[in-house]
């Protein structure tokens, strides 16, 4: 059977013999992958001319709902992906990380739609005043790039590697061309068949290349974004491609790194933290047969517990049943392929020139099911280097399998120095019950890591583990790890958007951004804003309220009601040396009084007020001063209906500008209201 490529809206087979792909446990033939005879340039044209315009026109809310619907669709079909995943050598747990972890990325990124405006583009940061009179301002706007995201992925996560990247570029408004590693591309193809069949994505949003990437980078231009996950050497080669440099194409690289797990100097054998550490190290060595970019490669422990750790790890690893992941009781499957297995063994041999083997066997392993000759099985391997500073191989050579090196350290500073010898890692973790040790390690090691996890008995029960990047946090790392950032919540989405500084009058920028810019012209609404539905409200519409004079009684009464008897509000004899001339009104009283001025009491489209944003008190208000309110529609965000019976509604952000008799602002805030459509 030949795998198919999805190019320009069609499923097509490559010509020629292609590459045969095998079941990692049995050696049985699975499929042939080929891209020969396929014009990859047509995929780029289709993505830019068909997929990109459709995604760019969708709002963040629409794109987010697209991700959510796709996640539900794929979750309903997850069992078929497990059946295919077993052929990669992955156990049910391994596959859960890949399959449901990948789908979870869709759900997580779908939730981000609520953090963006209901527009195809967004702003970043606050408006910036550029003139004394306030008539010339600046802002930053982000728009989807007009190209395509090219994802060149690794073999170890055929589904997660695709979905964790595509979720972000789709939410940003860009289409994707996915090039999975050929070795396990049959699993990616199985899911892409369902994604295309669902019809949930607009045509051109996703294309798939199974087989040799050939001249794929020859077609990129400055509007594209390239991401790569894999070995550091391959990543550096791709990053230096002439088209990448000539077109200044953003290139995000996530390379395999020499991640470290550290046991704190405070942790002793038999303690909860010690047991947590042993369990987590065993898991990181054996999950996915050690084939994770975040897997532990170096284990640093205090020198006085080296023997205890070695014994405990040996015992834990010996309880790991190895074999065909379809066989009952198997806890660790196979390396993804024969060539990969040979490479891992060769790398281990190099490390063993400077370290000793203390657990495992490179030549044989007892398995349950599968084929010992045709399969790609390997024993967990634990090495030991008693002088970590002189075991250069452990800090420079990665055996991409169930392999790790144990080494001692004396102090936390020494552990940090050892960790840094890896020259940049995706992640690290420290297990300690002492928060001061945790602080020292995190601050000291953060320069060389994209993520650091702190384990203790409090966090362990709900922690996702050393090797689990989270979709709403940055995944990447400096130096050897590639210097890139993937996912990362809103930060990740912005990788696929062009940031542009815009300048003009507040009124003009209000129209451009879809968000009211302070100082812009007001629009007449014709009636009270609380009498208008979500659809009737327009950004910039403003209500100018009647006014109210603040009295001494107001200040006293609010202190008594709120129990806020801070001296500045109640004791004029204590004001010497303060910014206040006399007793000052409570800031929250000013906001409360403002609400009394702008609220329309009768039942109407406004359902509720559920929060404040960016609240500031900018000028003292004393008894005798008169205040008024300028209430302006700042932004509108349509909400999703929970079900058919739910009321159609949206969130309206109102700018509350409270001013005094001189016209100067004394308090400013953004209130969030829920308004019927």
C-alpha positions in Angstrom: 0.0 0.0 0.0 1.3 3.5 -0.9 0.6 6.4 1.4 -1.1 9.3 -0.3 -0.1 12.9 -0.2 -2.8 15.6 0.0 -1.8 18.3 -2.4 -3.9 21.2 -3.9 -7.2 19.6 -2.8 -6.4 16.1 -4.1 -5.1 12.8 -2.6 -2.2 11.7 -4.8 0.4 9.0 -4.8 4.0 9.5 -5.5 5.6 7.6 -8.3 8.7 5.3 -8.1 9.6 2.7 -5.5 9.5 5.0 -2.5 10.5 4.0 1.0 9.1 0.9 2.7 7.9 1.5 6.3 7.7 -1.3 8.8 6.0 -2.2 12.0 8.5 -1.5 14.8 7.5 -4.5 16.8 7.1 -7.2 14.2 9.0 -6.0 11.2 5.9 -6.4 9.0 5.5 -4.1 6.0 3.1 -1.2 6.7 3.2 1.1 3.7 5.3 2.8 1.1 6.0 6.5 1.2 6.9 8.5 -1.9 6.7 12.1 -3.1 8.4 11.4 -6.5 6.6 13.1 -9.4 4.7 15.5 -7.2 5.2 19.2 -7.9 5.5 20.6 -4.4 5.3 24.1 -5.8 1.6 23.6 -6.5 1.1 23.0 -2.7 2.5 26.4 -1.9 0.4 28.1 -4.6 -2.7 26.4 -3.4 -2.0 27.3 0.2 -1.3 31.0 -0.6 -4.1 31.6 -3.1 -6.9 29.4 -1.7 -6.3 28.5 1.9 -4.7 31.7 3.1 -7.5 34.1 1.9 -10.2 32.0 3.5 -8.5 31.8 6.9 -7.4 35.4 6.9 -11.1 36.5 6.5 -12.2 34.4 9.5 -12.3 36.1 12.9 -10.4 34.7 15.9 -13.7 33.5 17.3 -14.5 31.6 14.1 -11.1 30.1 13.9 -11.3 29.1 17.5 -14.6 27.4 17.0 -13.1 25.6 14.0 -10.4 24.2 16.2 -12.9 23.2 18.9 -15.2 21.4 16.4 -12.2 19.6 14.9 -11.0 18.5 18.3 -14.4 16.9 19.1 -14.5 15.3 15.7 -11.1 13.7 16.1 -11.7 12.6 19.7 -14.7 10.6 18.5 -12.4 8.7 16.2 -9.4 8.4 18.4 -9.4 4.5 18.7 -8.6 4.1 15.1 -5.4 6.2 15.6 -4.4 4.0 18.6 -4.6 0.9 16.4 -2.3 2.5 13.8 0.0 4.0 16.5 0.9 0.5 17.9 2.8 -0.1 14.6 5.2 2.8 15.5 6.3 0.8 18.6 4.3 3.0 21.0 2.3 1.7 23.9 -1.2 2.8 24.8 0.2 5.4 27.2 2.8 6.5 24.7 0.0 6.9 22.1 -2.2 8.8 24.5 0.5 11.5 24.8 0.7 11.7 21.0 -3.0 11.3 20.1 -5.0 12.8 22.9 -2.2 15.2 23.8 -2.3 16.5 20.2 -6.1 16.8 20.2 -5.8 18.5 23.6 -3.7 21.2 21.9 -6.6 21.9 19.6 -8.9 22.3 22.6 -6.4 24.5 24.5 -5.8 26.8 21.5 -9.5 27.0 20.8 -10.0 28.5 24.2 -7.6 31.3 23.3 -10.3 32.8 21.0 -11.7 34.5 24.1 -8.5 36.4 24.6 -8.5 37.9 21.1 -11.0 40.4 19.6 -13.8 39.2 17.4 -11.8 40.3 14.3 -9.4 38.6 11.9 -6.5 40.7 13.4 -5.5 42.0 16.8 -3.6 44.7 18.6 -0.7 44.3 20.9 0.0 46.3 24.0 -1.5 49.7 24.9 -1.9 52.7 22.7 1.1 55.1 22.9 0.7 58.9 23.0 3.0 60.5 20.5 2.1 64.1 20.9 1.4 66.6 23.7 -2.1 67.4 22.7 -3.1 63.7 22.3 -4.1 64.0 18.6 -1.3 61.8 17.3 -1.0 58.3 18.8 0.6 55.0 17.9 -0.4 51.3 18.4 0.8 47.9 17.2 -1.4 45.8 15.1 -0.9 42.1 14.2 -2.3 40.7 10.9 -2.0 37.1 9.6 0.9 36.6 7.2 -0.1 36.0 3.6 2.0 32.8 3.2 1.9 29.3 4.6 3.3 27.5 7.6 5.7 24.7 6.6 6.0 22.1 9.5 8.9 19.7 9.2 8.3 17.2 12.0 10.1 14.5 13.9 9.2 10.8 13.9 8.5 10.4 17.6 5.1 12.3 17.7 3.4 11.9 14.3 0.1 13.4 15.5 1.1 15.7 18.4 3.9 17.2 16.3 1.3 18.2 13.6 -1.6 19.3 15.8 0.4 21.4 18.3 1.8 23.5 15.5 -1.2 23.6 13.2 -3.5 24.6 16.0 -1.5 27.8 16.5 -1.1 28.7 12.8 -4.8 28.1 12.1 -5.8 30.3 15.0 -3.5 33.0 13.7 -5.1 32.7 10.2 -2.4 30.8 8.2 -2.7 27.5 6.3 -0.2 24.7 6.8 1.9 22.2 4.8 2.8 19.3 7.0 5.9 17.2 6.3 5.9 14.4 9.0 9.1 12.3 9.4 8.7 9.5 6.8 9.4 6.7 9.3 6.0 7.2 11.1 4.1 9.2 8.5 1.5 6.5 8.1 0.0 7.6 11.4 -0.1 11.2 10.4 -1.7 10.3 7.1 -4.5 8.3 8.9 -5.5 11.4 10.9 -5.2 13.8 8.0 -7.6 11.6 5.9 -10.2 12.2 8.7 -9.5 15.9 9.0 -10.0 16.5 5.3 -13.1 14.3 5.2 -14.6 16.3 8.1 -14.9 19.4 6.0 -14.4 21.5 9.1 -11.3 23.2 7.8 -11.6 25.5 4.7 -10.0 24.1 1.6 -6.3 24.8 1.4 -5.9 25.1 5.2 -4.0 21.8 5.4 -1.8 19.8 3.0 0.3 16.7 3.6 3.6 15.4 2.2 4.5 11.8 3.1 8.0 10.9 2.0 11.1 12.8 0.9 10.8 16.5 1.4 12.9 17.0 -1.8 13.0 20.7 -2.8 10.3 21.9 -0.3 12.4 24.9 1.0 13.0 26.1 -2.6 9.5 27.4 -2.7 9.4 29.5 0.5 9.1 33.3 0.6 9.2 36.0 3.1 5.5 35.6 4.0 6.0 32.0 5.1 7.0 30.5 8.4 9.1 27.3 8.7 9.2 25.2 11.8 11.5 22.2 12.3 11.6 19.6 15.0 14.4 17.0 15.0 18.1 16.7 15.3 20.2 19.9 15.9 22.5 19.0 12.9 19.6 18.7 10.5 18.0 21.8 11.9 21.2 23.9 11.4 21.4 22.6 7.8 17.8 23.6 7.0 18.1 27.0 8.7 21.1 27.9 6.4 19.1 27.1 3.2 19.6 29.9 0.7 15.9 30.7 0.4 15.6 31.0 4.2 18.4 33.5 4.4 17.6 35.4 1.1 13.9 35.8 1.9 14.4 36.3 5.7 11.9 33.5 6.3 11.1 33.0 10.1 12.5 29.7 11.0 11.5 28.1 14.4 13.7 25.3 15.4 13.1 22.8 18.2 16.0 20.5 18.4 16.6 17.4 20.5 18.5 18.4 23.6 20.3 16.9 26.6 17.7 17.6 29.3 18.5 17.1 32.9 16.7 16.0 36.1 18.2 17.2 39.4 17.6 15.8 42.9 17.9 18.6 45.5 20.5 18.4 48.3 17.8 18.3 50.9 16.1 15.1 49.6 17.0 11.9 51.4 16.2 8.2 50.6 12.8 7.2 51.8 11.3 10.7 51.7 8.3 11.5 49.5 10.4 13.7 47.2 13.0 10.8 46.8 10.2 8.4 45.7 8.7 11.1 43.4 12.1 11.6 41.7 12.8 7.8 41.1 9.3 7.4 39.7 9.6 10.4 37.4 13.1 9.4 36.1 11.9 5.9 35.3 9.0 7.3 33.4 11.1 9.7 31.4 13.6 6.9 30.4 10.9 4.5 29.3 7.9 6.6 28.0 8.0 6.5 24.2 11.1 4.2 24.6 13.0 7.4 25.4 12.2 8.9 22.0 11.1 12.3 23.2 12.8 15.7 22.7 12.2 16.4 26.4 13.3 13.0 27.7 15.9 12.9 30.5 19.4 12.4 29.3 21.4 13.5 32.4 20.5 12.7 36.0 22.3 14.9 38.6 22.1 13.8 42.3 23.9 14.7 45.5 27.1 12.6 45.8 26.0 11.2 49.2 22.9 9.5 47.7 24.5 8.2 44.4 24.4 4.6 45.5 20.8 4.9 46.8 19.6 6.4 43.5 21.4 3.8 41.4 19.9 0.9 43.4 16.4 2.5 43.3 16.5 3.3 39.6 17.8 -0.2 38.8 14.9 -1.7 40.7 12.3 0.6 39.1 13.6 -0.1 35.6 13.7 -3.9 36.1 9.9 -3.8 36.7 9.4 -2.4 33.1 8.0 -5.1 30.8 9.2 -4.6 27.2 7.7 -5.8 24.0 5.0 -5.5 21.4 2.7 -2.7 22.7 -0.3 -4.8 21.7 0.6 -7.5 24.2 -0.9 -7.4 27.6 1.4 -6.1 30.4 3.9 -4.3 28.2 5.1 -1.0 29.7 7.7 -0.1 27.1 7.5 -0.6 23.3 10.0 -0.5 20.6 12.4 2.0 19.0 10.6 3.4 15.9 12.8 1.5 13.4 15.9 -0.6 12.8 18.0 2.3 11.5 17.1 4.4 14.6 17.9 1.5 16.9 21.4 1.1 15.3 22.0 4.9 15.7 21.0 4.8 19.4 23.4 1.9 20.1 26.2 3.7 18.3 25.7 6.8 20.4 25.6 4.8 23.6 28.9 3.2 22.6 30.5 6.7 22.3 29.2 7.8 25.7 30.5 4.5 27.3 34.0 5.6 26.4 33.7 8.0 29.3 31.0 6.4 31.4 30.2 2.9 32.7 27.1 0.9 32.1 25.3 0.2 35.3 21.9 -1.1 34.1 20.7 -2.7 30.9 22.1 -4.7 28.0 22.9 -3.4 24.5 22.9 -6.8 22.9 19.8 -8.5 24.2 16.5 -7.8 25.9 13.6 -10.0 27.1 10.4 -9.1 25.3 6.7 -10.0 25.4 5.3 -10.6 22.0 6.8 -9.1 18.9 9.7 -10.4 16.9 13.1 -10.1 18.6 14.9 -10.2 15.3 12.7 -8.1 13.0 11.5 -5.8 15.7 13.4 -2.8 17.1 13.5 -3.5 20.8 16.0 -2.2 23.3 16.7 -2.5 27.0 16.6 0.7 29.1 20.2 1.8 29.5 21.5 3.6 32.6 25.1 4.9 32.5 27.2 6.4 35.4 29.8 9.1 35.2 31.5 9.7 38.6 33.1 12.9 37.4 30.5 14.7 35.4 32.7 17.6 34.5 35.1 15.3 32.7 32.5 13.2 31.0 32.1 15.4 27.9 30.3 12.8 25.9 27.3 12.8 28.3 26.9 16.5 27.8 27.3 16.5 24.0 26.0 13.2 22.6 22.4 12.3 22.6 21.3 8.7 22.3 17.7 9.2 21.2 16.3 6.2 23.1 15.8 4.9 26.7 19.2 6.1 27.7 20.4 8.4 30.5 23.6 9.1 32.5 23.7 9.4 36.3 26.3 11.8 37.8 27.0 13.3 41.2 27.3 16.9 42.4 28.3 18.6 45.7 26.3 21.9 45.8 23.4 23.5 44.0 25.8 25.8 42.2 27.7 22.7 40.9 24.5 21.1 39.7 23.7 24.3 37.8 27.2 24.3 36.2 26.8 20.6 35.2 23.4 21.2 33.6 24.7 24.2 31.6 27.3 21.9 30.0 24.4 20.7 27.8 24.7 24.1 26.0 21.0 24.8 26.0 18.0 22.5 26.7 14.3 22.3 26.1 13.6 21.5 29.7 14.9 20.6 33.1 13.4 19.7 36.5 14.5 19.7 40.1 12.9 17.7 42.9 13.2 19.4 46.2 11.1 20.2 49.3 13.2 23.4 50.0 11.8 26.4 48.1 15.1 28.3 48.5 16.9 25.5 46.7 14.2 25.6 44.0 14.6 29.4 43.7 18.4 29.2 43.4 18.3 26.4 40.8 15.6 28.1 38.7 17.3 31.5 38.6 20.7 29.9 38.0 19.7 27.5 35.3 16.9 29.4 33.5 19.4 31.1 31.0 20.0 27.6 29.5 16.4 26.3 29.4 13.1 26.8 27.8 11.2 25.3 30.8 12.0 24.3 34.3 9.6 22.2 36.4 9.9 22.0 40.2 8.7 18.7 41.8 7.7 18.3 45.4 4.9 16.4 47.3 2.6 19.4 46.7 2.9 19.7 43.0 3.5 16.0 42.0 -0.1 14.7 42.3 -1.4 17.0 39.6 1.9 17.7 37.7 1.9 16.6 34.0 5.6 15.6 34.4 9.1 16.6 33.4 8.6 15.8 29.8 5.2 17.4 29.1 5.2 20.8 27.5 1.9 22.6 28.0 0.1 24.2 25.0 -0.4 27.6 26.7 3.2 27.9 27.7 6.3 28.3 25.5 7.9 25.1 24.3 11.5 25.5 23.0 14.9 26.3 24.4 18.1 28.2 23.7 21.4 27.1 22.2 21.6 23.4 21.2 17.8 23.2 21.7 17.4 25.5 18.7 16.5 28.9 20.1 12.9 28.6 19.0 9.5 28.9 20.7 6.4 26.8 19.9 2.9 27.0 21.3 3.0 29.5 24.2 -0.6 30.7 24.2 -1.1 34.1 22.6 2.7 34.3 22.1 2.7 31.3 19.9 -0.1 32.6 17.7 1.8 35.8 17.2 4.7 33.9 15.5 2.4 33.6 12.5 1.3 37.2 12.3 3.0 40.3 11.1 3.5 43.1 13.7 3.1 46.5 12.3 3.4 49.9 14.1 0.5 52.1 13.1 0.3 55.9 13.7 -2.5 58.4 13.3 -5.2 60.3 15.2 -7.1 58.4 17.9 -10.3 58.5 15.8 -8.6 56.9 12.8 -6.9 54.3 14.8 -10.2 53.4 16.5 -11.6 52.6 13.0 -8.5 50.6 12.0 -8.2 48.5 15.2 -11.9 48.0 16.0 -11.1 49.2 19.6 -11.8 52.7 20.9 -8.6 54.7 21.3 -8.7 57.2 24.1 -9.1 60.7 22.8 -11.0 59.6 19.7 -14.2 61.3 18.5 -17.4 60.2 20.1 -20.3 58.8 18.2 -23.9 59.7 19.0 -26.0 56.7 19.9 -29.4 58.4 19.9 -30.4 56.7 23.1 -28.9 55.4 26.3 -26.2 52.8 25.6 -27.9 50.3 28.0 -31.0 50.4 25.8 -29.0 49.1 22.7 -28.5 45.5 21.9 -25.1 44.0 21.1 -25.7 44.3 17.4 -26.9 47.9 17.7 -23.9 49.1 19.7 -20.9 50.5 17.8 -17.3 51.0 18.9 -16.9 54.7 19.8 -20.6 55.4 20.8 -20.5 57.5 23.9 -22.9 58.5 26.7 -22.1 61.8 28.5 -23.8 61.6 31.9 -25.2 64.3 34.1 -23.0 65.3 37.0 -22.7 64.9 40.7 -21.0 66.9 43.5 -19.1 64.8 46.0 -19.8 65.7 49.7 -18.2 65.1 53.1 -21.1 62.9 53.9 -20.4 60.7 50.8 -16.9 60.0 52.0 -18.0 59.3 55.6 -20.9 57.1 54.6 -18.7 55.1 52.1 -16.1 54.5 54.8 -18.8 53.2 57.1 -20.4 50.9 54.5 -17.1 49.6 53.1 -15.2 49.5 56.4 -12.4 51.2 54.7 -11.2 53.7 57.3 -7.8 54.4 55.7 -6.4 57.6 57.3 -6.4 59.5 54.0 -10.2 59.2 53.9 -11.0 59.7 57.6 -8.3 61.7 59.4 -7.3 65.1 58.1 -4.7 65.5 60.9 -2.6 62.7 59.4 -2.2 64.1 55.9 1.1 66.0 56.5 3.8 64.6 54.1 1.2 62.9 51.9 0.0 63.9 48.4 -3.4 64.9 49.7 -4.5 68.4 50.7 -7.5 67.2 52.7 -9.7 64.2 53.2 -9.9 62.4 49.9 -12.8 60.4 48.5 -12.2 56.6 48.1 -11.3 55.6 44.6 -13.9 52.8 44.7 -16.5 55.3 45.8 -15.7 57.4 42.7 -16.3 54.3 40.5 -19.5 53.4 42.4 -20.7 57.0 42.0 -19.8 56.8 38.3 -21.9 53.6 38.0 -24.8 55.5 39.5 -24.4 58.2 36.8 -24.2 55.9 33.8 -26.3 52.9 34.7 -29.8 52.8 33.2 -31.9 51.0 35.9 -34.7 49.5 33.8 -34.5 46.0 32.4 -33.0 45.9 28.9 -30.4 44.2 26.7 -27.6 44.5 29.4 -27.7 41.2 31.4 -24.9 41.8 33.9 -21.6 43.5 34.7 -19.0 41.0 35.6 -15.7 42.7 35.9 -13.2 45.6 35.7 -10.0 45.9 33.7 -7.3 48.5 33.8 -8.7 50.5 36.7 -6.7 53.6 37.7 -7.3 56.6 40.0 -5.5 59.4 38.4 -6.4 62.5 40.5 -7.6 63.0 44.0 -11.3 63.9 44.5 -12.2 66.0 47.5 -15.5 67.1 48.9 -17.0 69.9 46.8 -15.7 68.6 43.5 -18.1 67.7 40.8 -17.7 64.6 38.6 -19.2 63.3 35.4 -18.7 60.3 33.2 -18.0 59.7 29.5 -19.1 56.1 28.9 -17.8 54.8 25.5 -18.1 51.4 23.7 -14.5 50.3 23.6 -14.7 46.8 22.2 -17.3 44.1 21.3 -16.7 40.3 21.5 -19.5 37.9 20.4 -19.9 34.9 22.7 -20.5 31.3 21.8 -23.9 29.8 22.7 -23.5 26.9 25.2 -26.5 25.1 23.7 -29.6 25.8 21.7 -31.5 27.2 24.7 -28.8 29.7 25.6 -29.4 33.4 25.0 -27.4 34.9 22.2 -25.1 37.5 23.7 -21.7 39.1 23.6 -19.2 40.9 25.8 -19.1 44.7 25.5 -16.2 46.5 27.0 -17.1 50.1 28.1 -14.5 52.7 28.8 -15.5 54.6 31.9 -13.8 58.0 31.9 -14.6 59.9 35.1 -13.7 63.6 35.0 -14.0 66.6 37.3 -15.3 70.1 36.8 -12.1 71.1 35.0 -12.6 68.3 32.4 -9.6 66.4 33.7 -9.8 62.6 34.2 -9.9 61.5 37.9 -10.5 57.8 37.3 -10.5 55.5 34.3 -11.5 51.9 34.0 -12.9 49.3 31.5 -16.0 47.5 32.6 -17.1 44.3 31.1 -20.8 43.8 30.4 -22.8 40.9 29.0 -25.3 42.2 26.4 -28.1 40.4 24.5 -27.6 40.2 20.7 
